[in-house]
């Protein structure tokens, strides 16, 4: 069973205090996909946090994945991550 948006948001807010956090459930776009068959979700995550300043993309993504590692792959199948520092703009 996939986590609720509130559960995911709470995880990210706890890991990145003061960050701007947006979580979107895109699971409906993946109906029929093997990863969705067991109920795991596909989510889009947008985070703006000063902790990302100076970090390469892979390091930013690792920090985000660390927040939900215990939920993968049974509750969270996939994350589409946008992780920026405050001086960067989200597209």
N, CA and C atoms as a LAMMPS dump frame, in Angstrom:
ITEM: TIMESTEP
0
ITEM: NUMBER OF ATOMS
273
ITEM: BOX BOUNDS ff ff ff
-5.0000000000000000e+02 5.0000000000000000e+02
-5.0000000000000000e+02 5.0000000000000000e+02
-5.0000000000000000e+02 5.0000000000000000e+02
ITEM: ATOMS id mol type element x y z
1 1 1 N 0.841 -1.188 0
2 1 2 C 0 0 0
3 1 3 C 0.88 1.244 0
4 2 1 N 0.65 2.11 -0.958
5 2 2 C 1.48 3.309 -1.062
6 2 3 C 1.186 4.278 0.089
7 3 1 N 2.18 5.068 0.472
8 3 2 C 1.972 6.042 1.541
9 3 3 C 1.085 7.186 1.052
10 4 1 N 0.47 7.868 1.986
11 4 2 C -0.33 9.039 1.619
12 4 3 C 0.612 10.203 1.318
13 5 1 N 0.081 11.209 0.66
14 5 2 C 0.869 12.403 0.389
15 5 3 C 1.316 13.059 1.694
16 6 1 N 0.457 13.023 2.708
17 6 2 C 0.811 13.599 4.009
18 6 3 C 1.959 12.836 4.665
19 7 1 N 1.957 11.509 4.551
20 7 2 C 3.054 10.712 5.108
21 7 3 C 4.372 11.043 4.421
22 8 1 N 4.343 11.123 3.109
23 8 2 C 5.553 11.466 2.367
24 8 3 C 6.029 12.876 2.705
25 9 1 N 5.113 13.816 2.703
26 9 2 C 5.468 15.201 3.017
27 9 3 C 6.095 15.281 4.409
28 10 1 N 5.544 14.573 5.374
29 10 2 C 6.072 14.585 6.739
30 10 3 C 7.503 14.042 6.777
31 11 1 N 7.767 12.996 6.016
32 11 2 C 9.126 12.444 5.954
33 11 3 C 10.112 13.481 5.426
34 12 1 N 9.743 14.131 4.339
35 12 2 C 10.641 15.103 3.723
36 12 3 C 10.799 16.352 4.594
37 13 1 N 9.726 16.791 5.224
38 13 2 C 9.822 17.959 6.097
39 13 3 C 10.681 17.671 7.324
40 14 1 N 10.635 16.448 7.834
41 14 2 C 11.471 16.078 8.974
42 14 3 C 12.951 16.021 8.582
43 15 1 N 13.22 15.531 7.382
44 15 2 C 14.607 15.393 6.917
45 15 3 C 15.197 16.717 6.444
46 16 1 N 14.337 17.607 5.958
47 16 2 C 14.777 18.889 5.404
48 16 3 C 13.993 20.028 6.068
49 17 1 N 14.283 20.308 7.347
50 17 2 C 13.532 21.36 8.058
51 17 3 C 13.614 22.698 7.317
52 18 1 N 12.475 23.358 7.236
53 18 2 C 12.407 24.658 6.584
54 18 3 C 12.346 24.606 5.06
55 19 1 N 12.401 23.419 4.489
56 19 2 C 12.362 23.277 3.026
57 19 3 C 10.951 23.518 2.495
58 20 1 N 10.896 23.936 1.257
59 20 2 C 9.64 23.969 0.523
60 20 3 C 9.46 22.563 -0.052
61 21 1 N 8.32 21.937 0.249
62 21 2 C 8.093 20.545 -0.14
63 21 3 C 6.788 20.433 -0.912
64 22 1 N 6.846 19.832 -2.08
65 22 2 C 5.656 19.539 -2.873
66 22 3 C 5.72 18.074 -3.276
67 23 1 N 4.646 17.342 -3.018
68 23 2 C 4.588 15.922 -3.369
69 23 3 C 3.323 15.689 -4.186
70 24 1 N 3.481 15.047 -5.332
71 24 2 C 2.363 14.761 -6.227
72 24 3 C 2.329 13.258 -6.482
73 25 1 N 1.153 12.681 -6.36
74 25 2 C 0.98 11.249 -6.618
75 25 3 C 0.684 11.055 -8.103
76 26 1 N 1.638 10.462 -8.808
77 26 2 C 1.478 10.172 -10.236
78 26 3 C 1.146 8.705 -10.498
79 27 1 N 0.732 7.99 -9.472
80 27 2 C 0.492 6.552 -9.598
81 27 3 C -0.518 6.22 -10.688
82 28 1 N -1.522 7.064 -10.851
83 28 2 C -2.558 6.801 -11.856
84 28 3 C -1.984 6.784 -13.279
85 29 1 N -0.855 7.447 -13.469
86 29 2 C -0.219 7.466 -14.795
87 29 3 C 0.516 6.163 -15.103
88 30 1 N 0.653 5.319 -14.092
89 30 2 C 1.421 4.089 -14.243
90 30 3 C 0.559 2.836 -14.035
91 31 1 N -0.738 2.984 -14.153
92 31 2 C -1.643 1.834 -14.013
93 31 3 C -1.24 0.754 -15.005
94 32 1 N -1.163 -0.462 -14.527
95 32 2 C -0.766 -1.578 -15.373
96 32 3 C 0.726 -1.834 -15.368
97 33 1 N 1.503 -0.909 -14.857
98 33 2 C 2.954 -1.065 -14.756
99 33 3 C 3.26 -2.094 -13.678
100 34 1 N 4.263 -2.916 -13.893
101 34 2 C 4.604 -3.998 -12.956
102 34 3 C 4.821 -3.476 -11.542
103 35 1 N 5.462 -2.325 -11.389
104 35 2 C 5.718 -1.778 -10.068
105 35 3 C 4.471 -1.313 -9.357
106 36 1 N 3.442 -0.988 -10.113
107 36 2 C 2.188 -0.526 -9.524
108 36 3 C 1.283 -1.693 -9.133
109 37 1 N 1.56 -2.864 -9.639
110 37 2 C 0.691 -4.018 -9.407
111 37 3 C 0.542 -4.346 -7.931
112 38 1 N 1.604 -4.178 -7.147
113 38 2 C 1.548 -4.494 -5.721
114 38 3 C 1.043 -3.351 -4.863
115 39 1 N 0.678 -2.231 -5.482
116 39 2 C 0.153 -1.1 -4.737
117 39 3 C 1.178 -0.028 -4.424
118 40 1 N 2.431 -0.217 -4.822
119 40 2 C 3.452 0.799 -4.587
120 40 3 C 3.195 2.01 -5.476
121 41 1 N 3.56 3.187 -4.982
122 41 2 C 3.24 4.408 -5.695
123 41 3 C 4.382 5.004 -6.496
124 42 1 N 3.996 5.828 -7.444
125 42 2 C 4.909 6.644 -8.248
126 42 3 C 4.637 8.094 -7.841
127 43 1 N 5.676 8.796 -7.407
128 43 2 C 5.496 10.148 -6.896
129 43 3 C 6.465 11.122 -7.539
130 44 1 N 6.013 12.363 -7.63
131 44 2 C 6.86 13.471 -8.061
132 44 3 C 7.118 14.314 -6.82
133 45 1 N 8.386 14.625 -6.561
134 45 2 C 8.777 15.361 -5.365
135 45 3 C 9.579 16.59 -5.78
136 46 1 N 9.16 17.74 -5.29
137 46 2 C 9.902 18.982 -5.523
138 46 3 C 10.319 19.524 -4.165
139 47 1 N 11.612 19.699 -3.996
140 47 2 C 12.155 20.21 -2.739
141 47 3 C 13.064 21.396 -3.017
142 48 1 N 12.909 22.439 -2.229
143 48 2 C 13.83 23.565 -2.275
144 48 3 C 14.386 23.703 -0.867
145 49 1 N 15.708 23.507 -0.748
146 49 2 C 16.332 23.485 0.57
147 49 3 C 17.781 23.952 0.46
148 50 1 N 18.21 24.739 1.412
149 50 2 C 19.592 25.232 1.399
150 50 3 C 20.601 24.095 1.535
151 51 1 N 20.183 22.979 2.062
152 51 2 C 21.07 21.813 2.204
153 51 3 C 21.583 21.301 0.851
154 52 1 N 20.883 21.607 -0.215
155 52 2 C 21.281 21.151 -1.547
156 52 3 C 22.336 22.042 -2.21
157 53 1 N 22.578 23.205 -1.641
158 53 2 C 23.526 24.15 -2.24
159 53 3 C 24.903 23.497 -2.395
160 54 1 N 25.422 23.591 -3.595
161 54 2 C 26.756 23.073 -3.876
162 54 3 C 26.846 21.576 -4.097
163 55 1 N 25.734 20.859 -3.956
164 55 2 C 25.75 19.406 -4.147
165 55 3 C 25.395 19.048 -5.586
166 56 1 N 26.053 18.027 -6.138
167 56 2 C 25.652 17.557 -7.467
168 56 3 C 24.299 16.836 -7.384
169 57 1 N 23.681 16.68 -8.523
170 57 2 C 22.348 16.062 -8.586
171 57 3 C 22.302 14.706 -7.9
172 58 1 N 23.288 13.854 -8.138
173 58 2 C 23.251 12.498 -7.554
174 58 3 C 23.272 12.55 -6.034
175 59 1 N 24.021 13.467 -5.458
176 59 2 C 24.066 13.601 -3.999
177 59 3 C 22.726 14.094 -3.462
178 60 1 N 22.094 15.009 -4.173
179 60 2 C 20.779 15.511 -3.772
180 60 3 C 19.755 14.372 -3.789
181 61 1 N 19.78 13.594 -4.862
182 61 2 C 18.822 12.485 -4.989
183 61 3 C 19.055 11.44 -3.913
184 62 1 N 20.297 11.165 -3.571
185 62 2 C 20.572 10.195 -2.501
186 62 3 C 19.974 10.653 -1.179
187 63 1 N 20.091 11.943 -0.884
188 63 2 C 19.51 12.472 0.352
189 63 3 C 17.992 12.287 0.36
190 64 1 N 17.354 12.508 -0.778
191 64 2 C 15.904 12.353 -0.869
192 64 3 C 15.519 10.882 -0.746
193 65 1 N 16.202 10.012 -1.472
194 65 2 C 15.906 8.574 -1.392
195 65 3 C 16.106 8.031 0.019
196 66 1 N 17.083 8.564 0.748
197 66 2 C 17.319 8.107 2.118
198 66 3 C 16.089 8.28 2.996
199 67 1 N 15.261 9.257 2.698
200 67 2 C 14.053 9.52 3.489
201 67 3 C 13.018 8.398 3.38
202 68 1 N 13.015 7.696 2.259
203 68 2 C 11.981 6.682 2.018
204 68 3 C 12.567 5.305 1.711
205 69 1 N 13.835 5.134 1.988
206 69 2 C 14.513 3.87 1.67
207 69 3 C 13.769 2.657 2.244
208 70 1 N 13.232 2.799 3.451
209 70 2 C 12.528 1.679 4.082
210 70 3 C 11.178 1.39 3.429
211 71 1 N 10.687 2.303 2.61
212 71 2 C 9.41 2.108 1.914
213 71 3 C 9.595 1.569 0.493
214 72 1 N 10.823 1.495 0.045
215 72 2 C 11.075 1.051 -1.322
216 72 3 C 11.442 -0.431 -1.327
217 73 1 N 10.943 -1.214 -2.225
218 73 2 C 10.035 -0.903 -3.325
219 73 3 C 8.582 -1.218 -3.014
220 74 1 N 8.259 -1.568 -1.762
221 74 2 C 6.913 -2.069 -1.471
222 74 3 C 5.84 -0.998 -1.344
223 75 1 N 6.203 0.183 -0.852
224 75 2 C 5.226 1.269 -0.747
225 75 3 C 5.495 2.359 -1.781
226 76 1 N 6.761 2.595 -2.068
227 76 2 C 7.157 3.59 -3.076
228 76 3 C 7.926 2.858 -4.165
229 77 1 N 7.393 2.886 -5.368
230 77 2 C 8.068 2.226 -6.484
231 77 3 C 9.022 3.184 -7.189
232 78 1 N 8.609 4.447 -7.331
233 78 2 C 9.438 5.396 -8.08
234 78 3 C 9.24 6.813 -7.578
235 79 1 N 10.331 7.576 -7.629
236 79 2 C 10.298 9.002 -7.309
237 79 3 C 10.868 9.782 -8.486
238 80 1 N 10.169 10.806 -8.879
239 80 2 C 10.675 11.781 -9.847
240 80 3 C 11.078 12.969 -8.977
241 81 1 N 12.374 13.238 -8.878
242 81 2 C 12.884 14.205 -7.915
243 81 3 C 13.379 15.485 -8.587
244 82 1 N 12.926 16.619 -8.051
245 82 2 C 13.488 17.924 -8.37
246 82 3 C 13.97 18.484 -7.041
247 83 1 N 15.275 18.561 -6.862
248 83 2 C 15.857 19.046 -5.61
249 83 3 C 16.749 20.242 -5.931
250 84 1 N 16.386 21.393 -5.414
251 84 2 C 17.094 22.643 -5.717
252 84 3 C 17.436 23.377 -4.425
253 85 1 N 18.427 24.231 -4.512
254 85 2 C 18.728 25.153 -3.424
255 85 3 C 17.881 26.407 -3.637
256 86 1 N 17.725 27.249 -2.613
257 86 2 C 16.871 28.431 -2.751
258 86 3 C 17.308 29.393 -3.851
259 87 1 N 18.594 29.403 -4.204
260 87 2 C 19.04 30.329 -5.24
261 87 3 C 18.844 29.772 -6.652
262 88 1 N 18.287 28.579 -6.751
263 88 2 C 17.961 27.975 -8.046
264 88 3 C 16.44 28.009 -8.211
265 89 1 N 15.969 28.101 -9.413
266 89 2 C 14.533 28.116 -9.645
267 89 3 C 14.072 26.776 -10.172
268 90 1 N 12.883 26.38 -9.78
269 90 2 C 12.284 25.142 -10.286
270 90 3 C 11.612 25.431 -11.606
271 91 1 N 11.807 24.545 -12.522
272 91 2 C 11.172 24.704 -13.84
273 91 3 C 9.727 24.276 -13.781
